[in-house]
Amino acid sequence: MDYIVPASCSDTEFRKMWAEFEWENKVSVQSNITDMNLYLDHILSSTNMRCLTPKQALEGDCGFLAANLYAKSVFGEDALANISIEQLSDSGACQATSESG
């Protein structure tokens, strides 16, 4: 992931790029991390992406979290992801589903 760096763009730019990409990469993973915000932080540090969703929109304890992530490659390519994190009631672990392009 050395060629990916966190970046920013407006909500409008994100939605435009989201509509233009072909979304074929849907991934579902589970983790032993039990806090959804810590799990999001783990994803951000692992992927070198920036969370575009405002922090106040990620607050609360409803058992579900969704966030838009963005980065640029050193070659100028855009990397977008929409992450949905769900708290699993039986184990307390988190499950993430992502579409990326």
NUMILUM-661269 format. One line per 3 residues: their letters; for each residue x, y, z of N, C-alpha, C, O. Coordinates in pm, whole numbers, plus 50000, padded with zeros to 5 digits. Example, Ala and Ser with C-alpha at 12.3 -4.5 7.8 and 13.67 -1.06 7.14 Angstrom:
// NUMILUM-661269
AS) 51319:49431:50780:51230:49550:50780:51320:49670:50780:51424:49668:50846 | 51285:49775:50708:51367:49894:50714:51290:50003:50787:51341:50114:50804
END
This chain:
// NUMILUM-661269
MDY) 50081:49881:50000:50000:50000:50000:50086:50126:50000:50035:50235:50027 | 50213:50113:49971:50301:50228:49970:50269:50328:49860:50310:50444:49868 | 50197:50285:49759:50165:50374:49648:50030:50442:49667:49986:50515:49578
IVP) 49963:50419:49779:49834:50482:49810:49855:50581:49923:49919:50549:50023 | 49802:50703:49907:49812:50804:50011:49672:50859:50040:49592:50876:49949 | 49642:50887:50169:49512:50945:50202:49492:51076:50126:49587:51153:50108
ASC) 49369:51100:50082:49340:51223:50008:49200:51270:50045:49125:51199:50111 | 49167:51389:50002:49035:51447:50028:48969:51486:49897:49036:51518:49799 | 48838:51483:49898:48758:51535:49787:48623:51574:49844:48587:51532:49954
SDT) 48548:51654:49771:48417:51697:49819:48316:51583:49805:48341:51485:49734 | 48203:51595:49874:48097:51495:49861:48051:51484:49716:48024:51374:49668 | 48042:51597:49648:47999:51598:49508:48097:51523:49419:48057:51443:49335
EFR) 48227:51548:49439:48330:51478:49361:48326:51328:49388:48338:51248:49296 | 48308:51290:49516:48301:51148:49552:48184:51081:49481:48199:50974:49422 | 48065:51144:49488:47946:51086:49425:47963:51074:49274:47918:50976:49214
KMW) 48027:51173:49212:48050:51169:49067:48143:51052:49031:48114:50976:48939 | 48254:51039:49104:48347:50928:49077:48279:50795:49105:48298:50699:49031 | 48199:50788:49215:48129:50665:49251:48038:50620:49136:48032:50502:49104
AEF) 47969:50714:49076:47878:50681:48966:47954:50637:48841:47902:50557:48762 | 48075:50687:48821:48152:50656:48700:48223:50521:48707:48244:50458:48603 | 48260:50475:48827:48332:50349:48840:48240:50230:48820:48119:50239:48845
EWE) 48296:50120:48775:48224:49993:48771:48256:49921:48901:48372:49897:48933 | 48152:49888:48975:48171:49831:49108:48154:49680:49103:48041:49630:49099 | 48266:49609:49104:48263:49464:49101:48333:49403:49221:48329:49281:49239
NKV) 48394:49483:49303:48476:49432:49413:48401:49444:49545:48421:49541:49619 | 48316:49348:49576:48245:49350:49702:48312:49249:49794:48331:49133:49758 | 48349:49295:49913:48425:49213:50007:48354:49212:50142:48308:49316:50189
SVQ) 48345:49096:50202:48289:49084:50337:48393:49017:50426:48446:48911:50391 | 48422:49079:50539:48522:49024:50632:48470:49033:50775:48382:49114:50805 | 48524:48950:50861:48492:48955:51003:48620:48978:51081:48729:48943:51036
SNI) 48606:49037:51198:48721:49070:51282:48690:49039:51427:48574:49033:51467 | 48795:49021:51505:48779:49006:51649:48771:49142:51719:48745:49147:51839 | 48792:49250:51646:48781:49385:51702:48634:49409:51733:48548:49390:51646
TDM) 48603:49449:51855:48463:49459:51897:48408:49602:51894:48287:49621:51908 | 48493:49702:51875:48448:49841:51868:48448:49885:51722:48551:49878:51655 | 48334:49930:51674:48321:49965:51531:48412:50079:51489:48467:50076:51380
NLY) 48428:50181:51574:48517:50293:51539:48663:50250:51538:48740:50296:51454 | 48702:50162:51629:48838:50108:51627:48861:50023:51502:48969:50024:51444 | 48757:49951:51462:48767:49869:51341:48782:49959:51218:48862:49929:51128
LDH) 48707:50068:51214:48722:50164:51104:48863:50222:51104:48925:50232:50998 | 48915:50259:51220:49052:50311:51229:49153:50207:51178:49249:50242:51110 | 49130:50081:51211:49217:49973:51164:49213:49963:51011:49317:49948:50947
ILS) 49095:49972:50954:49081:49968:50807:49152:50087:50744:49223:50071:50644 | 49134:50206:50801:49198:50326:50747:49350:50314:50750:49416:50349:50652 | 49405:50267:50860:49551:50256:50868:49604:50144:50778:49714:50155:50725
STN) 49527:50039:50761:49570:49926:50677:49566:49959:50529:49645:49906:50451 | 49475:50048:50489:49456:50079:50347:49515:50214:50306:49517:50246:50187 | 49563:50292:50402:49612:50428:50375:49504:50517:50313:49534:50600:50227
MRC) 49381:50499:50356:49271:50580:50304:49228:50680:50409:49257:50665:50528 | 49157:50784:50364:49103:50886:50454:48951:50870:50459:48886:50845:50358 | 48897:50883:50579:48751:50877:50597:48693:51014:50563:48731:51115:50623
LTP) 48602:51017:50465:48537:51143:50425:48410:51170:50506:48360:51283:50506 | 48359:51069:50573:48237:51084:50652:48269:51162:50778:48363:51127:50850 | 48193:51269:50808:48221:51350:50927:48216:51265:51055:48134:51174:51067
KQA) 48304:51297:51151:48312:51222:51277:48177:51217:51348:48141:51114:51404 | 48102:51329:51347:47974:51332:51418:47873:51234:51357:47782:51188:51426 | 47888:51202:51229:47799:51104:51165:47835:50961:51206:47755:50870:51186
LEG) 47953:50942:51263:47998:50809:51305:47973:50784:51454:48002:50676:51505 | 47918:50884:51522:47893:50872:51665:47764:50796:51692:47680:50781:51603 | 47749:50749:51813:47629:50677:51852:47657:50528:51866:47765:50480:51834
DCG) 47558:50458:51914:47574:50316:51940:47452:50240:51889:47372:50188:51966 | 47438:50235:51756:47323:50167:51697:47358:50030:51640:47272:49961:51586 | 47484:49990:51651:47525:49859:51601:47558:49858:51453:47581:49752:51395
FLA) 47562:49976:51390:47590:49986:51247:47664:50116:51218:47635:50218:51280 | 47758:50111:51125:47836:50229:51087:47863:50221:50937:47897:50114:50887 | 47849:50331:50867:47881:50337:50724:47968:50460:50699:47945:50566:50756
ANL) 48070:50444:50613:48163:50554:50587:48216:50547:50445:48233:50439:50388 | 48241:50664:50388:48306:50674:50257:48454:50699:50279:48493:50784:50360 | 48539:50624:50206:48684:50638:50218:48742:50678:50083:48688:50644:49978
YAK) 48854:50752:50088:48914:50801:49964:49066:50808:49979:49118:50839:50086 | 49135:50778:49869:49280:50793:49861:49317:50814:49715:49235:50793:49626 | 49440:50854:49692:49494:50867:49556:49622:50786:49550:49697:50778:49647
SVF) 49646:50727:49435:49774:50658:49417:49879:50760:49378:49846:50872:49339 | 50004:50722:49389:50112:50811:49349:50110:50835:49198:50179:50922:49146 | 50029:50756:49127:50014:50771:48983:49894:50859:48947:49863:50878:48830
GED) 49826:50914:49051:49713:51003:49028:49579:50933:49014:49480:50997:48979 | 49573:50802:49039:49448:50729:49028:49367:50742:49157:49423:50745:49266 | 49236:50750:49143:49148:50761:49258:49115:50623:49314:49098:50527:49239
ALA) 49108:50614:49447:49066:50492:49514:48952:50528:49608:48969:50610:49699 | 48836:50468:49586:48717:50496:49666:48669:50368:49732:48686:50259:49677 | 48610:50382:49849:48548:50268:49916:48432:50318:49999:48435:50428:50055
NIS) 48329:50236:50007:48217:50260:50097:48216:50141:50191:48196:50027:50148 | 48235:50167:50319:48246:50061:50419:48120:50061:50505:48077:50165:50554 | 48062:49944:50522:47952:49925:50616:48001:49828:50723:48042:49716:50692
IEQ) 47996:49871:50849:48042:49788:50960:47922:49759:51050:47847:49848:51089 | 47906:49631:51081:47795:49588:51164:47848:49516:51287:47938:49433:51278 | 47792:49549:51403:47827:49480:51527:47751:49348:51529:47628:49347:51522
LSD) 47823:49237:51538:47760:49105:51543:47713:49077:51685:47792:49081:51779 | 47585:49050:51701:47529:49036:51836:47574:48910:51907:47588:48910:52030 | 47598:48802:51835:47631:48677:51902:47775:48674:51954:47800:48614:52059
SGA) 47869:48737:51885:48008:48731:51928:48063:48864:51976:48167:48869:52041 | 47995:48973:51944:48045:49105:51976:48147:49155:51876:48188:49271:51882 | 48189:49070:51782:48286:49109:51680:48219:49198:51575:48097:49212:51572
CQA) 48302:49257:51490:48252:49344:51383:48267:49274:51249:48360:49197:51226 | 48173:49302:51162:48178:49251:51024:48172:49372:50932:48089:49461:50952 | 48259:49375:50832:48262:49487:50736:48230:49435:50597:48276:49328:50556
TSE) 48149:49512:50526:48122:49487:50385:48166:49613:50311:48137:49724:50355 | 48235:49596:50201:48288:49711:50129:48271:49694:49981:48285:49584:49928 | 48239:49804:49914:48249:49812:49769:48359:49912:49741:48363:50019:49802
SG) 48448:49878:49650:48561:49967:49622:48590:49971:49474:48552:49881:49398 | 48657:50076:49435:48694:50088:49294:48820:50164:49277:48866:50184:49165
END
